[in-house]
């Protein structure tokens, strides 16, 4: 891609990304992402991920203020 097209497109792309990354969307889609990961971990046969991934998800939920809305 020519450099000038990238320079034109980058501000537009960043405006879209900034619009999507508002607190409401971060909480809504963050919860969905964390739920997906938690469900995948729960469905797996291993216990290692239960002991590692789930506490990390819990800490991220607290740190990012993303409640578990199940």
TINUMI-745210 format. One line per 5 residues: number of its first residue (from 1); their letters; for each residue z negated, y, x of N, C-alpha, C. Coordinates in nm, 4 decimals, always signed. Layout:
N
NUM) A) Z Y X Z Y X Z Y X | ...
# end
This chain:
70
1) XXXXX) +0.0000 -0.1169 +0.0857 +0.0000 +0.0000 +0.0000 +0.0000 +0.1236 +0.0907 | +0.0882 +0.2160 +0.0631 +0.0898 +0.3383 +0.1445 -0.0434 +0.4138 +0.1340 | -0.0765 +0.4791 +0.2423 -0.2053 +0.5487 +0.2512 -0.2214 +0.6541 +0.1421 | -0.1170 +0.7273 +0.1109 -0.1306 +0.8344 +0.0108 -0.1609 +0.7770 -0.1278 | -0.1074 +0.6589 -0.1592 -0.1382 +0.5976 -0.2889 -0.2857 +0.5559 -0.2952
6) XXXXX) -0.3337 +0.5038 -0.1847 -0.4741 +0.4672 -0.1775 -0.5626 +0.5899 -0.1929 | -0.5255 +0.6996 -0.1290 -0.6029 +0.8235 -0.1395 -0.6003 +0.8787 -0.2813 | -0.4919 +0.8562 -0.3548 -0.4840 +0.8997 -0.4942 -0.5640 +0.8072 -0.5859 | -0.5569 +0.6789 -0.5587 -0.6200 +0.5815 -0.6469 -0.7705 +0.5722 -0.6268 | -0.8176 +0.5919 -0.5074 -0.9592 +0.5732 -0.4780 -1.0523 +0.6589 -0.5642
11) XXXXX) -1.0273 +0.7877 -0.5814 -1.1164 +0.8664 -0.6690 -1.1160 +0.8174 -0.8139 | -1.0019 +0.7736 -0.8618 -0.9940 +0.7218 -0.9989 -1.0746 +0.5936 -1.0109 | -1.0568 +0.5050 -0.9146 -1.1306 +0.3782 -0.9147 -1.2803 +0.4034 -0.9075 | -1.3212 +0.4961 -0.8239 -1.4640 +0.5250 -0.8087 -1.5223 +0.5841 -0.9372 | -1.4463 +0.6663 -1.0083 -1.4936 +0.7198 -1.1365 -1.5160 +0.6075 -1.2373
16) XXXXX) -1.4256 +0.5115 -1.2404 -1.4403 +0.3987 -1.3319 -1.5632 +0.3169 -1.2946 | -1.5791 +0.2875 -1.1665 -1.6941 +0.2095 -1.1203 -1.8245 +0.2822 -1.1512 | -1.8300 +0.4107 -1.1247 -1.9513 +0.4875 -1.1541 -1.9823 +0.4870 -1.3032 | -1.8787 +0.4912 -1.3858 -1.8997 +0.4852 -1.5305 -1.9539 +0.3510 -1.5761 | -1.9120 +0.2457 -1.5090 -1.9594 +0.1120 -1.5442 -2.0994 +0.0840 -1.4928
21) XXXXX) -2.1363 +0.1478 -1.3830 -2.2659 +0.1215 -1.3210 -2.3739 +0.2167 -1.3702 | -2.3802 +0.2352 -1.5007 -2.4882 +0.3153 -1.5556 -2.6077 +0.2237 -1.5817 | -2.7262 +0.2790 -1.5962 -2.8454 +0.1949 -1.6120 -2.8377 +0.0953 -1.7281 | -2.7781 +0.1348 -1.8383 -2.7693 +0.0451 -1.9537 -2.6828 -0.0763 -1.9219 | -2.5684 -0.0535 -1.8587 -2.4801 -0.1649 -1.8238 -2.5407 -0.2532 -1.7162
26) XXXXX) -2.6092 -0.1921 -1.6213 -2.6737 -0.2719 -1.5168 -2.7774 -0.3638 -1.5796 | -2.8554 -0.3139 -1.6731 -2.9558 -0.3983 -1.7384 -2.8891 -0.5058 -1.8247 | -2.7901 -0.4660 -1.9027 -2.7244 -0.5605 -1.9942 -2.6541 -0.6726 -1.9186 | -2.5694 -0.6347 -1.8242 -2.4901 -0.7351 -1.7540 -2.5704 -0.8014 -1.6420 | -2.6684 -0.7318 -1.5896 -2.7583 -0.7933 -1.4933 -2.8365 -0.9062 -1.5581
31) XXXXX) -2.8841 -0.8836 -1.6800 -2.9557 -0.9872 -1.7541 -2.8646 -1.1076 -1.7780 | -2.7406 -1.0814 -1.8185 -2.6458 -1.1912 -1.8419 -2.6181 -1.2688 -1.7130 | -2.6009 -1.1979 -1.6037 -2.5760 -1.2635 -1.4753 -2.6973 -1.3466 -1.4335 | -2.8158 -1.2884 -1.4426 -2.9364 -1.3615 -1.4049 -2.9584 -1.4822 -1.4965 | -2.9318 -1.4664 -1.6278 -2.9442 -1.5787 -1.7205 -2.8489 -1.6917 -1.6814
36) XXXXX) -2.7264 -1.6560 -1.6458 -2.6276 -1.7553 -1.6053 -2.6768 -1.8327 -1.4826 | -2.7279 -1.7592 -1.3847 -2.7773 -1.8235 -1.2627 -2.8978 -1.9112 -1.2937 | -2.9902 -1.8590 -1.3749 -3.1090 -1.9365 -1.4111 -3.0715 -2.0650 -1.4844 | -2.9739 -2.0578 -1.5748 -2.9294 -2.1764 -1.6477 -2.8646 -2.2779 -1.5541 | -2.7849 -2.2295 -1.4588 -2.7203 -2.3192 -1.3629 -2.8245 -2.3875 -1.2754
41) XXXXX) -2.9250 -2.3132 -1.2340 -3.0322 -2.3706 -1.1518 -3.1102 -2.4743 -1.2326 | -3.1406 -2.4418 -1.3571 -3.2162 -2.5343 -1.4419 -3.1373 -2.6633 -1.4680 | -3.0060 -2.6521 -1.4762 -2.9226 -2.7689 -1.5049 -2.8976 -2.8566 -1.3825 | -2.9225 -2.8028 -1.2650 -2.8971 -2.8816 -1.1446 -3.0064 -2.9875 -1.1260 | -2.9702 -3.0926 -1.0540 -3.0642 -3.2024 -1.0321 -3.1618 -3.1753 -0.9178
46) XXXXX) -3.1304 -3.0778 -0.8358 -3.2162 -3.0502 -0.7212 -3.3350 -2.9644 -0.7614 | -3.4400 -2.9713 -0.6834 -3.5565 -2.8852 -0.7078 -3.5669 -2.7746 -0.6047 | -3.4881 -2.7877 -0.4984 -3.4908 -2.6846 -0.3938 -3.4527 -2.5484 -0.4498 | -3.3468 -2.5455 -0.5323 -3.3041 -2.4171 -0.5880 -3.4057 -2.3624 -0.6872 | -3.4782 -2.4514 -0.7559 -3.5836 -2.4044 -0.8467 -3.6913 -2.3284 -0.7700
51) XXXXX) -3.7199 -2.3759 -0.6488 -3.8270 -2.3169 -0.5688 -3.7819 -2.1946 -0.4893 | -3.6510 -2.1772 -0.4760 -3.6013 -2.0640 -0.3966 -3.5304 -1.9593 -0.4823 | -3.4349 -2.0024 -0.5610 -3.3520 -1.9080 -0.6363 -3.4288 -1.8426 -0.7504 | -3.5031 -1.9220 -0.8254 -3.5731 -1.8649 -0.9411 -3.6742 -1.7563 -0.9039 | -3.7542 -1.7737 -0.7982 -3.8425 -1.6630 -0.7586 -3.7662 -1.5380 -0.7131
56) XXXXX) -3.6512 -1.5590 -0.6506 -3.5698 -1.4440 -0.6096 -3.5180 -1.3701 -0.7321 | -3.4695 -1.4449 -0.8315 -3.4216 -1.3826 -0.9561 -3.5362 -1.3074 -1.0233 | -3.6534 -1.3677 -1.0265 -3.7692 -1.3017 -1.0881 -3.8005 -1.1704 -1.0165 | -3.8000 -1.1727 -0.8844 -3.8277 -1.0513 -0.8068 -3.7201 -0.9461 -0.8296 | -3.5947 -0.9884 -0.8378 -3.4862 -0.8933 -0.8642 -3.4997 -0.8321 -1.0030
61) XXXXX) -3.5381 -0.9128 -1.1005 -3.5572 -0.8591 -1.2361 -3.6645 -0.7499 -1.2353 | -3.7736 -0.7755 -1.1652 -3.8816 -0.6772 -1.1576 -3.8342 -0.5539 -1.0816 | -3.7749 -0.5745 -0.9656 -3.7335 -0.4629 -0.8809 -3.6248 -0.3761 -0.9425 | -3.5346 -0.4398 -1.0184 -3.4247 -0.3655 -1.0818 -3.4543 -0.3280 -1.2259 | -3.5747 -0.3638 -1.2735 -3.6160 -0.3351 -1.4104 -3.5174 -0.3961 -1.5114
66) XXXXX) -3.4890 -0.5255 -1.4919 -3.3990 -0.5973 -1.5818 -3.4807 -0.7063 -1.6498 | -3.5307 -0.6796 -1.7724 -3.6123 -0.7790 -1.8408 -3.5296 -0.9010 -1.8822 | -3.5983 -1.0126 -1.8997 -3.5332 -1.1347 -1.9460 -3.5293 -1.1308 -2.0981 | -3.4161 -1.0979 -2.1534 -3.4027 -1.0782 -2.2986 -3.3542 -1.2022 -2.3703 | -3.4071 -1.3174 -2.3339 -3.3669 -1.4410 -2.4035 -3.4328 -1.4483 -2.5376
# end
